């Protein structure tokens, strides 16, 4: 099982907003985190984006409370100048996806878990959906 994973904003939103039909696999990932079977990482940019969307759904106070609880389970990786430069010189069409990819790579993370796998052009890391991660980890 891959034990160090980077979590994209869509996976976090699926969990915190309980978005169907994606909630179940996102919840299973965070159950593994809670059991300390895996480590989960993200960036402050992801958390900022998640807060922005959750605030619209649940209000500011609840969104902040949800992120405080999430922060107990997730580690935040810094985005360095090197990562910004790598992203600017990459084939990524989406700048945020590039930042996430190169931050994960720079942090020696083994996989990125996202529902947005088609936008990850670089393939030095494993890119999986939450469902793929859970079903392949069980095999």
URDA-V506319 format. One record per residue. N is the residue number from 1. RES is the residue in one small letter. NEAR is the number of other ideal C-beta (glycine too) atoms within 10 Angstrom. Layout:
{{N & RES & NEAR} {N & RES & NEAR}}
This chain:
{{1 & x & 12} {2 & x & 15} {3 & x & 13} {4 & x & 15} {5 & x & 26} {6 & x & 26} {7 & x & 29} {8 & x & 29} {9 & x & 23} {10 & x & 21} {11 & x & 28} {12 & x & 26} {13 & x & 21} {14 & x & 22} {15 & x & 23} {16 & x & 23} {17 & x & 18} {18 & x & 12} {19 & x & 14} {20 & x & 8} {21 & x & 8} {22 & x & 19} {23 & x & 16} {24 & x & 14} {25 & x & 20} {26 & x & 26} {27 & x & 14} {28 & x & 17} {29 & x & 23} {30 & x & 20} {31 & x & 12} {32 & x & 18} {33 & x & 17} {34 & x & 11} {35 & x & 8} {36 & x & 9} {37 & x & 11} {38 & x & 21} {39 & x & 15} {40 & x & 21} {41 & x & 20} {42 & x & 25} {43 & x & 23} {44 & x & 11} {45 & x & 16} {46 & x & 25} {47 & x & 17} {48 & x & 11} {49 & x & 17} {50 & x & 25} {51 & x & 17} {52 & x & 11} {53 & x & 16} {54 & x & 22} {55 & x & 15} {56 & x & 10} {57 & x & 13} {58 & x & 15} {59 & x & 11} {60 & x & 11} {61 & x & 9} {62 & x & 13} {63 & x & 20} {64 & x & 14} {65 & x & 13} {66 & x & 19} {67 & x & 18} {68 & x & 9} {69 & x & 10} {70 & x & 20} {71 & x & 12} {72 & x & 8} {73 & x & 13} {74 & x & 17} {75 & x & 12} {76 & x & 13} {77 & x & 18} {78 & x & 10} {79 & x & 17} {80 & x & 13} {81 & x & 7} {82 & x & 11} {83 & x & 22} {84 & x & 15} {85 & x & 11} {86 & x & 19} {87 & x & 20} {88 & x & 11} {89 & x & 9} {90 & x & 16} {91 & x & 7} {92 & x & 20} {93 & x & 9} {94 & x & 14} {95 & x & 13} {96 & x & 17} {97 & x & 20} {98 & x & 23} {99 & x & 21} {100 & x & 30} {101 & x & 29} {102 & x & 23} {103 & x & 26} {104 & x & 26} {105 & x & 17} {106 & x & 15} {107 & x & 16} {108 & x & 8} {109 & x & 23} {110 & x & 16} {111 & x & 19} {112 & x & 25} {113 & x & 27} {114 & x & 23} {115 & x & 19} {116 & x & 17} {117 & x & 13} {118 & x & 8} {119 & x & 15} {120 & x & 18} {121 & x & 14} {122 & x & 15} {123 & x & 8} {124 & x & 9} {125 & x & 18} {126 & x & 15} {127 & x & 22} {128 & x & 20} {129 & x & 19} {130 & x & 26} {131 & x & 17} {132 & x & 15} {133 & x & 24} {134 & x & 19} {135 & x & 13} {136 & x & 12} {137 & x & 16} {138 & x & 8} {139 & x & 5}}
